[in-house]
Every structure is written in structure tokens, then in C-alpha cells.
Amino acid sequence: MSAGETIKSSDYIVHHLTNWRIGEGFWALHIDTVAVSLILGLLFIWGFRSVAKKANAGVPGKFQCFVEMVVEFVDNSVKESFHGKSVLIAPLALTIFCWILLMNTMDIIPVDFLPRAAAEVGGAMGHDPHHVYLKVVPTTDVNATFAMSISVFFLIIFYSIKIKGVGGFMKELTLQPFNHWSMIPFNFILESIGLLAKPISLGLRLFGNLYAGELIFILIALLPWWAQWSLSVPWAIFHILVVVLQAFIFMMLTIVYLSLACESHDH
């Protein structure tokens, strides 16, 4: 590959990995991530609500069967993994699984399809098509995955204090795993690291897997057209497993973390 082709390829990769954003630095707002996430969230709400309104005791349609299977699957997962009492956990788990699954599924769409359409629209509006950016997979944006994991982190803190009280929560941070006053500083550091590691690992795991998958699709798109089909189709089929698995893992870890937050260690 010549130097010119290398620059062209690198520009292509950078273009596909750049968000449509407003502002710079920490306060930059990724418009594409927010917009696609909201659209998919509303699609999830509309789809499940329409099924709930039309559900009846007769022969269900295909989409109703699918929704009932998803709800039953999530409900069983919550019953098996969550040992506390809360009416919030099952709806939360269902929302997390379906929302992340929809966002991950955007990775199956050909990498040039929506960005090229956005470039055409931007060009028609007088913008430079080469500077019109659109990332359509929200979970390849670390800001989105960390926003979800931080929300789970706040729920962990909320349930820990709700179930154990402020004193019980602080006792858990300072007297575990070594129940002696002299080990309080060490226990606090150890437990704080473990507590903070939960949202960090939760967000990075989802981001890393989807970002890597998207990057491979982009690299395949740089190949000649006859080679793209031979590689993109098998990878897309395999990536369907990743799309579903990552949504399931995020949901299950959320359930487990909240279950641990609701358990008392006074015994």
C-alpha cells in the first residue's frame, strides 16, 4: 500500500470513529450517541407498550410471543440472581437488556450505510461531507457505557444505604474483610477499590467488545469488494453472539451487584 493509500485508509478509519459533537473537551456533547440512544429507547418503549395494550388470552402474534419470551427470560434471571425485595429490579433488568441489545444491534448495519446518508444530507445542506460525522452504535462511545454503569453504581449505593442504613454501609466499608478496628484504613481502601471497580469494569467491558467489533467491520470495509463479503458475513454472524452476550452480561452483573448491595453481612 502506498503512502497516499495509507493516509486515505487512516482518514477513513478516523472518520468512522469520530462522533458528531458539539463543544470540545470534557463538556463536549455527542449528538449522535444521545440521538440514537433516545430513538432506540423510545422504540423499545413503544414496541413493548403496544404489545401490552394488545395482549389477550387468544393466540398471540409472533412479536407478542417474542416479547413474552424476553420478559419471561429476564424475570427468571432476576428470580435466580436477586435475593432482595424490590419491584424495581425486574423492570430495570428488562430495560437494560433490551436497550443495550438494540444499541449493540446497530453494529450489524453496514458501516458506510448511515454515515454516507448523513454525509449526503449534510452536503445538501451546505456542509462539507468529509466533516459530517455519525457514529450509529452508542455502545462504541465510552461516554454512553460509563453513563449506564455510573447509574448502576448510584443504585448500588442507594440500595446499600436503604437496606443497611448509613451506619451499616460504613461498617461494611470499614470492617470487611478484617473485623478489627486497627484494620479500618486498610479495609476502607480495599472495599472502596472493589466498589469503584464495579462501574469501571461494567462500562469498559461493554465498550471494549463493541468498539473492537466495530473497528473490525471498518477494517473489512477497506478491503476490495470481493473480499468484503467473504469476511464481513462470517464476522457479522459471529458478532450477533457478541451483541446478545454483552447485553446479557451487563444485565446479569447489574442484578448481581444490586443483590449484593441488598444483602447484610451482620451474620
C-alpha positions as CSV (number, residue, x, y, z in Angstrom):
1,M,0.0,0.0,0.0
2,S,1.4,3.4,-0.9
3,A,1.8,6.3,1.4
4,G,-1.3,8.1,-0.2
5,E,-3.4,5.0,0.3
6,T,-2.2,4.7,3.9
7,I,-3.3,8.2,4.7
8,K,-6.6,7.7,2.9
9,S,-7.3,4.5,4.9
10,S,-6.3,6.2,8.2
11,D,-8.6,9.1,7.4
12,Y,-11.4,6.7,6.6
13,I,-11.0,4.9,10.0
14,V,-10.8,8.1,11.9
15,H,-13.9,9.5,10.2
16,H,-15.9,6.4,11.2
17,L,-14.7,6.5,14.8
18,T,-15.4,10.3,15.2
19,N,-18.6,11.4,16.9
20,W,-20.9,14.2,15.7
21,R,-20.4,16.5,18.7
22,I,-20.9,20.0,20.0
23,G,-18.3,21.6,22.1
24,E,-14.8,20.4,23.0
25,G,-13.1,18.6,25.8
26,F,-14.9,17.4,28.9
27,W,-18.1,19.3,28.1
28,A,-18.4,18.0,24.5
29,L,-21.9,16.6,23.7
30,H,-22.0,13.6,21.3
31,I,-25.2,14.3,19.4
32,D,-25.2,11.0,17.6
33,T,-24.9,8.9,20.7
34,V,-27.6,10.8,22.5
35,A,-30.0,10.8,19.5
36,V,-29.6,7.2,18.6
37,S,-29.9,6.1,22.2
38,L,-33.1,8.1,22.7
39,I,-34.6,6.8,19.4
40,L,-33.8,3.2,20.3
41,G,-35.1,3.7,23.9
42,L,-38.4,5.1,22.6
43,L,-38.6,2.3,20.1
44,F,-38.3,-0.2,22.9
45,I,-41.0,1.6,25.0
46,W,-43.3,1.8,22.0
47,G,-42.9,-1.8,21.0
48,F,-43.4,-3.3,24.4
49,R,-46.2,-0.9,25.3
50,S,-48.1,-1.7,22.1
51,V,-47.8,-5.5,22.8
52,A,-49.0,-4.9,26.4
53,K,-52.1,-3.0,25.2
54,K,-53.0,-5.6,22.6
55,A,-52.2,-8.7,24.6
56,N,-55.1,-11.1,25.0
57,A,-55.7,-14.7,26.0
58,G,-56.1,-15.8,22.4
59,V,-53.4,-17.0,20.0
60,P,-50.6,-14.4,20.3
61,G,-48.8,-12.9,17.3
62,K,-45.1,-13.5,16.6
63,F,-44.0,-10.2,18.1
64,Q,-46.1,-10.8,21.2
65,C,-44.5,-14.3,21.6
66,F,-41.1,-12.7,21.2
67,V,-41.8,-10.1,23.9
68,E,-43.3,-12.6,26.2
69,M,-40.2,-14.8,25.8
70,V,-37.9,-11.9,26.6
71,V,-39.9,-10.8,29.6
72,E,-40.0,-14.4,31.0
73,F,-36.3,-14.8,30.4
74,V,-35.4,-11.6,32.2
75,D,-37.9,-12.4,35.0
76,N,-36.4,-15.8,35.6
77,S,-32.9,-14.3,35.6
78,V,-33.9,-11.8,38.3
79,K,-35.6,-14.5,40.4
80,E,-32.5,-16.7,40.3
81,S,-29.9,-14.0,40.9
82,F,-31.6,-11.3,43.0
83,H,-32.2,-12.2,46.6
84,G,-33.6,-9.0,47.9
85,K,-37.1,-7.5,47.7
86,S,-37.6,-4.7,45.2
87,V,-40.2,-4.1,42.5
88,L,-37.6,-2.0,40.5
89,I,-35.1,-4.7,39.7
90,A,-37.1,-6.7,37.1
91,P,-38.2,-3.6,35.1
92,L,-34.7,-2.3,35.3
93,A,-33.1,-5.5,34.1
94,L,-35.6,-5.7,31.2
95,T,-34.8,-2.1,30.2
96,I,-31.1,-2.6,30.4
97,F,-31.1,-5.9,28.4
98,C,-33.4,-4.6,25.6
99,W,-31.9,-1.1,25.4
100,I,-28.3,-2.4,25.2
101,L,-29.4,-5.1,22.8
102,L,-30.9,-2.6,20.5
103,M,-27.9,-0.3,20.7
104,N,-25.5,-3.2,20.1
105,T,-27.6,-4.4,17.1
106,M,-26.8,-1.1,15.3
107,D,-23.3,-2.6,14.9
108,I,-24.7,-5.1,12.4
109,I,-25.7,-2.3,10.0
110,P,-23.1,-1.9,7.2
111,V,-20.5,0.7,8.4
112,D,-21.0,3.0,5.4
113,F,-24.7,3.0,5.2
114,L,-25.9,5.6,7.7
115,P,-22.7,7.7,7.8
116,R,-22.8,8.1,4.0
117,A,-26.5,9.0,4.1
118,A,-25.7,11.6,6.8
119,A,-22.9,13.0,4.6
120,E,-25.3,13.3,1.6
121,V,-27.8,15.1,3.8
122,G,-25.1,17.4,5.2
123,G,-23.7,18.1,1.7
124,A,-27.2,19.1,0.6
125,M,-27.4,21.5,3.5
126,G,-24.2,23.2,2.5
127,H,-21.8,21.4,4.8
128,D,-18.6,19.7,3.8
129,P,-19.5,16.0,3.5
130,H,-16.0,15.0,4.7
131,H,-16.7,16.8,8.0
132,V,-20.1,15.3,8.7
133,Y,-19.7,12.6,11.3
134,L,-22.1,10.0,12.5
135,K,-21.4,7.0,14.8
136,V,-24.6,4.9,15.0
137,V,-23.5,2.5,17.7
138,P,-23.9,4.2,21.0
139,T,-22.2,1.4,22.9
140,T,-19.0,2.1,21.0
141,D,-18.9,5.5,22.8
142,V,-17.3,5.2,26.2
143,N,-19.4,8.1,27.5
144,A,-22.6,6.1,26.9
145,T,-21.4,2.9,28.6
146,F,-20.0,4.8,31.5
147,A,-23.2,6.7,31.9
148,M,-25.1,3.5,32.3
149,S,-22.5,1.9,34.6
150,I,-22.4,5.0,36.8
151,S,-26.2,4.9,37.0
152,V,-25.9,1.3,38.3
153,F,-23.2,2.5,40.7
154,F,-25.6,5.1,42.2
155,L,-28.3,2.4,42.6
156,I,-25.7,0.2,44.4
157,I,-25.1,3.0,46.9
158,F,-28.8,3.7,47.2
159,Y,-29.8,0.1,48.0
160,S,-26.8,-0.4,50.3
161,I,-27.9,2.6,52.4
162,K,-31.6,1.8,52.1
163,I,-31.2,-1.8,53.3
164,K,-28.3,-1.4,55.8
165,G,-28.6,2.3,56.7
166,V,-25.7,4.7,56.6
167,G,-24.1,3.1,59.7
168,G,-24.4,-0.4,58.2
169,F,-23.0,0.7,54.9
170,M,-20.0,2.4,56.5
171,K,-19.5,-0.6,58.7
172,E,-19.4,-2.8,55.6
173,L,-16.7,-0.5,54.1
174,T,-14.5,-0.3,57.2
175,L,-14.9,-3.7,59.0
176,Q,-14.8,-6.0,56.0
177,P,-13.0,-8.3,55.4
178,F,-10.9,-7.9,58.6
179,N,-13.2,-7.2,61.6
180,H,-10.8,-5.2,63.8
181,W,-10.5,-1.5,64.5
182,S,-6.8,-1.4,63.6
183,M,-7.6,-2.6,60.0
184,I,-10.2,0.1,59.3
185,P,-8.0,2.2,57.0
186,F,-6.9,-0.9,55.0
187,N,-10.5,-2.3,54.8
188,F,-11.8,1.1,53.7
189,I,-9.2,1.3,50.9
190,L,-9.7,-2.3,49.8
191,E,-13.6,-2.1,49.8
192,S,-13.6,1.3,48.1
193,I,-11.4,0.0,45.3
194,G,-13.7,-3.0,44.9
195,L,-16.8,-0.8,44.9
196,L,-15.4,1.6,42.3
197,A,-14.1,-1.3,40.1
198,K,-17.7,-2.4,39.5
199,P,-18.9,0.5,37.4
200,I,-15.5,0.9,35.7
201,S,-15.3,-2.8,34.6
202,L,-19.0,-2.8,33.7
203,G,-18.6,0.2,31.4
204,L,-15.3,-0.8,29.9
205,R,-16.3,-4.4,29.2
206,L,-19.3,-3.3,27.1
207,F,-17.4,-0.5,25.4
208,G,-14.3,-2.6,24.6
209,N,-16.2,-5.5,23.0
210,L,-18.4,-3.3,20.8
211,Y,-15.6,-0.9,19.9
212,A,-13.4,-3.8,18.8
213,G,-16.2,-5.3,16.8
214,E,-17.0,-2.0,15.0
215,L,-13.3,-1.5,14.3
216,I,-13.0,-4.9,12.6
217,F,-16.1,-4.1,10.4
218,I,-14.3,-0.8,9.4
219,L,-11.1,-2.6,8.6
220,I,-13.0,-5.2,6.5
221,A,-14.7,-2.3,4.6
222,L,-11.2,-1.1,3.5
223,L,-10.7,-4.4,1.5
224,P,-11.7,-4.9,-2.1
225,W,-15.4,-5.5,-2.5
226,W,-15.0,-9.2,-3.4
227,A,-13.1,-9.8,-0.1
228,Q,-15.5,-7.9,2.0
229,W,-18.4,-10.4,1.7
230,S,-16.2,-13.4,2.4
231,L,-15.1,-11.7,5.7
232,S,-18.0,-9.4,6.8
233,V,-20.7,-12.1,6.6
234,P,-19.0,-14.6,8.9
235,W,-17.9,-11.8,11.3
236,A,-21.4,-10.4,11.3
237,I,-22.9,-13.8,12.2
238,F,-20.3,-14.3,15.0
239,H,-20.9,-10.7,16.1
240,I,-24.6,-11.4,16.7
241,L,-23.5,-13.6,19.6
242,V,-21.3,-10.8,21.0
243,V,-24.2,-8.3,20.6
244,V,-26.6,-10.5,22.6
245,L,-24.0,-11.8,25.1
246,Q,-22.8,-8.3,26.1
247,A,-26.3,-7.1,26.7
248,F,-26.9,-10.2,28.9
249,I,-23.7,-9.8,30.8
250,F,-24.4,-6.1,31.6
251,M,-27.9,-7.1,32.8
252,M,-26.7,-10.0,34.9
253,L,-23.9,-8.1,36.6
254,T,-26.3,-5.3,37.4
255,I,-28.7,-7.8,39.0
256,V,-25.8,-9.4,41.0
257,Y,-24.3,-6.1,42.1
258,L,-27.7,-4.9,43.4
259,S,-28.4,-8.2,45.0
260,L,-25.1,-8.0,46.9
261,A,-26.0,-4.4,47.9
262,C,-29.2,-5.7,49.4
263,E,-27.5,-8.4,51.5
264,S,-26.5,-7.8,55.1
265,H,-23.1,-9.1,56.4
266,D,-24.0,-8.9,60.0
267,H,-24.0,-12.6,60.3
